[in-house]
Amino acid sequence: MTDPRAAKDAARAQARARRDSLSDDRMRAFAADALRDRFLEELVRPGLIPDGPVAGYWPLGSELDVRPLLLHLRTGGRSIALPVSGPRGQALTFRDWDPAQPLAAGRYGIQEPDADRPEVVPAVLLVPMLAFDRSGHRLGYGAGYYDRTLDALRAARSPSDGPILAVGMAFAAQEMDAVPCGAHDERLDWILTERETLRFTQ
């Protein structure tokens, strides 16, 4: 029998190498702008995202850069937040992001808002990843931060507010046939790439 953990570790190594190979700066900038435009055209303008804060992420390594989208949304009046990593095994918290304010390196060297920025509970969560498949599953880094975070946010969200929207952001080249997943892996509502939009919930 295949060890699920070993299968995930092997898939992560393969997916990281594939994403790291996307080294063309012009292609990466094109993808960032294409995702911004796709998000606005296909989710925001049709009214498919709930009101409330949008939580993005500060790109780490070869992750797709969602800052063009975050800056556009903030200019339009939307509250924007970035994650703050706590101890391994805990859900992420989120703090308001003001681009005019300096950021600080967090637990994993990722840029995070300072502790004096107010905490935010997002209505929309943009999720980075190593890989995805067409059933809405993502392959993360193994610490479980986003799975725990989505589980907690989905459990706490009031029915009157509607469900939190989890949107995976990835390069098209990060797709794999089937992401190895377990019982505690949270499924995404949407996945956007520079080429297409995939929707998994109504």
BELMOCOR-V970595 format. One record per residue. N is the residue number from 1. PHI is phi in whole degrees, 0 to 359 (none if undefined). PSI is psi in whole degrees, 0 to 359 (* if undefined). Layout:
N & PHI & PSI
N & PHI & PSI
This chain:
1 & none & 137
2 & 287 & 133
3 & 287 & 119
4 & 301 & 323
5 & 293 & 319
6 & 295 & 322
7 & 296 & 319
8 & 293 & 318
9 & 298 & 318
10 & 295 & 319
11 & 294 & 322
12 & 297 & 316
13 & 299 & 317
14 & 294 & 316
15 & 292 & 321
16 & 296 & 317
17 & 298 & 320
18 & 294 & 315
19 & 292 & 320
20 & 297 & 335
21 & 286 & 348
22 & 277 & 76
23 & 258 & 357
24 & 287 & 114
25 & 298 & 323
26 & 293 & 320
27 & 295 & 318
28 & 295 & 319
29 & 294 & 320
30 & 300 & 315
31 & 297 & 318
32 & 299 & 316
33 & 291 & 322
34 & 295 & 320
35 & 293 & 322
36 & 303 & 309
37 & 295 & 320
38 & 294 & 318
39 & 299 & 315
40 & 293 & 315
41 & 288 & 322
42 & 256 & 344
43 & 242 & 312
44 & 286 & 305
45 & 296 & 324
46 & 283 & 358
47 & 75 & 33
48 & 265 & 0
49 & 247 & 143
50 & 289 & 159
51 & 293 & 155
52 & 119 & 178
53 & 295 & 149
54 & 251 & 125
55 & 260 & 122
56 & 253 & 214
57 & 203 & 155
58 & 270 & 123
59 & 298 & 136
60 & 247 & 125
61 & 61 & 236
62 & 265 & 15
63 & 300 & 150
64 & 295 & 136
65 & 274 & 113
66 & 262 & 7
67 & 297 & 325
68 & 302 & 321
69 & 292 & 314
70 & 299 & 317
71 & 295 & 320
72 & 297 & 314
73 & 296 & 320
74 & 293 & 320
75 & 299 & 329
76 & 277 & 2
77 & 102 & 2
78 & 278 & 137
79 & 291 & 132
80 & 239 & 138
81 & 230 & 158
82 & 237 & 151
83 & 285 & 153
84 & 236 & 121
85 & 277 & 125
86 & 263 & 199
87 & 300 & 150
88 & 304 & 136
89 & 98 & 354
90 & 250 & 156
91 & 291 & 155
92 & 288 & 152
93 & 249 & 168
94 & 227 & 141
95 & 234 & 149
96 & 302 & 137
97 & 253 & 120
98 & 247 & 111
99 & 302 & 341
100 & 280 & 348
101 & 260 & 144
102 & 292 & 151
103 & 256 & 165
104 & 233 & 149
105 & 289 & 128
106 & 268 & 202
107 & 304 & 322
108 & 251 & 19
109 & 81 & 5
110 & 278 & 141
111 & 290 & 129
112 & 226 & 153
113 & 298 & 149
114 & 295 & 159
115 & 296 & 343
116 & 276 & 355
117 & 283 & 142
118 & 294 & 146
119 & 288 & 149
120 & 228 & 140
121 & 255 & 111
122 & 285 & 151
123 & 263 & 336
124 & 230 & 133
125 & 238 & 117
126 & 272 & 128
127 & 242 & 123
128 & 280 & 170
129 & 193 & 168
130 & 267 & 326
131 & 200 & 166
132 & 212 & 165
133 & 229 & 179
134 & 273 & 15
135 & 254 & 3
136 & 94 & 9
137 & 267 & 147
138 & 239 & 156
139 & 250 & 117
140 & 263 & 202
141 & 266 & 354
142 & 107 & 350
143 & 275 & 343
144 & 79 & 11
145 & 302 & 310
146 & 287 & 326
147 & 296 & 314
148 & 295 & 321
149 & 295 & 312
150 & 297 & 319
151 & 300 & 315
152 & 292 & 316
153 & 293 & 320
154 & 293 & 324
155 & 288 & 327
156 & 271 & 343
157 & 291 & 132
158 & 291 & 139
159 & 303 & 328
160 & 291 & 337
161 & 274 & 345
162 & 81 & 169
163 & 287 & 151
164 & 294 & 145
165 & 257 & 121
166 & 255 & 116
167 & 241 & 112
168 & 284 & 138
169 & 239 & 120
170 & 206 & 160
171 & 285 & 147
172 & 303 & 327
173 & 292 & 350
174 & 276 & 358
175 & 291 & 140
176 & 230 & 163
177 & 300 & 314
178 & 208 & 121
179 & 282 & 128
180 & 295 & 126
181 & 222 & 160
182 & 236 & 185
183 & 295 & 333
184 & 262 & 5
185 & 279 & 124
186 & 276 & 135
187 & 277 & 146
188 & 275 & 156
189 & 275 & 323
190 & 220 & 156
191 & 227 & 130
192 & 246 & 135
193 & 234 & 177
194 & 292 & 347
195 & 254 & 330
196 & 202 & 169
197 & 240 & 127
198 & 246 & 128
199 & 243 & 135
200 & 241 & 345
201 & 231 & 157
202 & 259 & *
